[in-house]
């Protein structure tokens, strides 16, 4: 069977689903292998590595600033289209639903009403750099995401620069870095809840699905169901009727 590559190429991380994977691809990128289900194999790789690949991607969606070689533009889709097609099966029993995709540099939500796509919003300005900023903070303070615990207090993150300044001020005054970052995470969760218009439930897509401190914070305001990091890739596959 033909091997096919479906990629959601983000700014810092790219998600790939390979249909009919083989040992050659796995052996080269096994350090980035996540799981395998049936004919699908899942990988998460740094986007700078993706740009060096000599692979003809069969179906693609790209995030902010991502550039790929060998794109088939007949099968290249906007992220919103991929997201909407990826969640249809997940929400088929819901009359109305809000899906929030929180990425490295932007956030976006889509709404389904009566099972049909209704509207959306996309924030790539004041809400951008969300995931990338957290990754940089964790690296700077030599922390892992599992080191960050839920904090009841939150920082106002309407402006990322002011939030970053607040972190630095509080740490210089004796607050531990993990607590300061936890307060930022809570602020991001509240901000994303407000950005999605304060729904009763959020279907969450993206890297924050694996961040317990964020999930605990967001669940303070609404019900949350995590969709994982590959929902856009699943949308690409669905559009190919595979």
C-alpha positions in Angstrom: 0.0 0.0 0.0 1.2 3.5 -0.8 2.8 5.4 2.0 1.3 8.9 2.6 2.3 11.9 4.7 -0.1 14.2 6.4 1.4 17.2 8.2 0.3 20.0 10.5 3.4 22.2 10.3 3.5 24.7 13.2 6.0 27.4 14.1 8.0 25.3 16.6 6.6 21.8 16.4 5.1 19.8 13.5 2.7 16.9 13.7 2.9 14.2 11.1 0.6 11.2 10.5 2.1 8.6 8.2 -0.2 6.1 6.5 1.3 2.7 5.8 4.5 3.7 7.6 7.6 1.6 7.0 10.8 0.8 8.9 12.8 3.2 6.9 10.9 6.3 8.1 10.5 5.0 11.6 14.2 4.1 11.9 15.2 7.6 10.9 12.7 9.5 13.1 12.0 7.0 15.9 13.0 9.5 18.5 10.0 11.6 17.5 7.5 8.7 17.3 4.4 9.1 19.5 2.1 6.1 18.7 0.7 3.8 16.1 -3.0 2.9 15.5 -3.8 0.6 12.7 -2.3 1.9 9.5 -1.5 5.3 11.1 1.8 6.3 12.7 2.1 9.5 14.6 5.2 11.8 15.0 5.9 15.2 16.6 9.1 16.8 15.2 10.8 20.2 15.6 9.7 22.3 12.6 13.2 23.3 11.7 13.9 19.6 11.1 10.8 19.4 8.9 12.1 22.1 6.6 15.2 20.0 5.9 13.2 16.9 4.9 13.2 15.8 1.3 9.6 14.4 1.4 6.7 15.0 -0.9 3.9 15.7 1.6 0.6 14.4 0.4 -1.6 16.8 2.3 -0.6 19.8 4.4 -1.7 22.6 6.7 0.8 25.1 7.9 1.0 27.4 10.9 2.3 30.9 11.4 5.6 31.4 9.4 5.9 27.7 8.6 7.3 27.1 5.1 7.6 23.7 3.5 9.1 22.2 0.4 7.3 19.9 -1.9 3.8 21.0 -1.1 1.0 19.8 -3.3 -1.0 23.0 -3.3 -4.0 21.1 -4.6 -4.1 19.4 -1.1 -2.9 22.3 1.1 -5.6 23.6 3.5 -6.2 26.4 5.9 -5.8 25.4 9.5 -9.5 26.3 10.3 -10.6 23.9 7.5 -8.4 21.1 8.8 -9.5 21.7 12.4 -13.2 21.7 11.5 -12.9 18.5 9.5 -10.9 16.9 12.3 -13.5 17.5 15.0 -16.6 16.5 13.2 -16.6 12.9 14.4 -15.6 14.0 17.9 -18.6 16.3 18.4 -21.2 14.4 16.4 -23.3 13.8 19.5 -23.1 17.5 20.5 -25.8 19.9 19.2 -23.5 23.0 19.8 -19.7 23.0 20.4 -16.7 25.3 20.8 -13.4 24.0 19.7 -10.3 25.9 20.8 -6.9 25.3 19.2 -4.1 26.8 21.3 -0.8 26.9 19.4 2.7 28.1 19.7 2.1 31.6 18.4 -1.7 31.9 17.9 -5.0 30.8 19.2 -8.2 30.1 17.3 -11.7 28.8 18.0 -14.5 27.5 15.9 -18.2 27.1 16.7 -20.6 24.4 15.6 -24.3 25.1 15.9 -26.8 22.3 15.2 -23.9 20.2 14.0 -22.9 22.7 11.3 -19.9 25.1 11.3 -21.1 28.5 12.4 -18.3 31.0 13.0 -14.7 31.5 14.2 -12.1 33.8 15.7 -8.4 33.8 15.2 -5.9 35.7 17.5 -2.4 36.0 16.1 -1.5 39.3 17.9 -1.9 40.0 21.6 -2.7 36.3 22.2 0.2 35.0 20.2 3.5 33.4 21.4 1.5 31.5 24.0 3.1 28.1 23.7 6.5 29.4 22.5 6.7 31.8 25.5 6.1 29.0 28.0 8.7 26.8 26.3 11.2 29.5 26.5 10.4 30.2 30.2 10.7 26.5 31.1 14.0 26.3 29.3 15.3 29.5 30.9 14.4 28.3 34.4 15.4 24.7 33.8 11.9 23.4 34.4 9.6 20.8 32.8 5.9 21.1 32.3 5.3 18.5 35.0 7.1 20.8 37.5 4.4 23.4 37.1 1.4 23.0 39.4 -1.9 24.7 39.4 -1.9 28.1 41.1 -5.1 29.7 42.4 -3.7 33.1 41.7 -3.3 34.2 38.1 -1.5 36.9 36.2 -3.3 39.2 33.8 -2.0 38.1 30.4 -4.0 40.6 28.2 -0.5 41.8 27.3 2.2 39.2 27.2 5.0 41.7 27.7 3.4 43.0 31.0 2.8 39.4 32.1 6.5 38.5 31.5 7.5 41.6 33.4 5.3 40.5 36.3 7.0 37.1 36.4 10.5 38.7 36.5 9.5 41.1 39.3 7.9 38.5 41.5 10.8 36.1 41.1 13.3 38.8 41.9 11.2 39.4 45.1 11.5 35.8 46.2 8.7 33.9 44.4 9.9 30.6 43.0 9.9 30.3 39.2 7.6 27.3 39.1 4.9 29.2 41.1 5.3 32.3 38.9 5.0 30.3 35.7 2.0 28.5 37.2 0.3 31.9 37.7 1.0 32.7 34.1 -0.5 29.4 33.0 -3.6 30.1 35.0 -3.8 33.6 33.3 -3.4 32.0 29.9 -6.2 29.5 30.7 -8.6 32.3 31.8 -7.7 34.4 28.8 -8.4 31.6 26.4 -11.7 30.9 28.2 -12.7 34.6 27.7 -11.4 34.5 24.1 -13.7 31.6 23.3 -16.6 33.6 24.7 -16.9 31.8 28.1 -18.6 28.6 26.9 -19.8 25.9 29.2 -17.5 23.4 27.5 -14.4 23.6 25.4 -13.0 21.0 23.1 -9.2 21.6 23.3 -6.7 21.0 20.6 -3.0 21.5 20.6 0.1 21.1 22.9 -1.7 22.4 26.0 -3.7 19.2 26.0 -0.7 17.6 27.7 -0.1 20.4 30.2 -1.8 19.5 33.5 -1.5 23.0 35.1 -3.3 24.5 32.1 -6.0 21.9 32.1 -6.6 22.3 35.8 -6.8 26.0 35.4 -9.2 25.9 32.5 -11.4 23.4 34.2 -12.0 26.0 36.9 -14.1 27.9 34.4 -15.7 25.3 32.1 -15.8 21.6 31.2 -12.9 20.6 29.1 -12.4 17.7 26.7 -8.9 17.2 25.2 -8.7 16.3 21.6 -4.9 16.0 21.5 -2.3 17.4 19.1 -3.1 15.5 15.9 -6.7 16.7 15.3 -5.6 18.9 12.3 -3.8 15.9 10.7 -6.9 13.8 11.2 -8.9 16.5 9.5 -6.5 16.4 6.5 -7.0 12.6 6.3 -10.8 12.9 6.5 -10.7 15.3 3.6 -9.0 12.7 1.5 -11.8 10.2 2.4 -9.3 7.7 3.8 
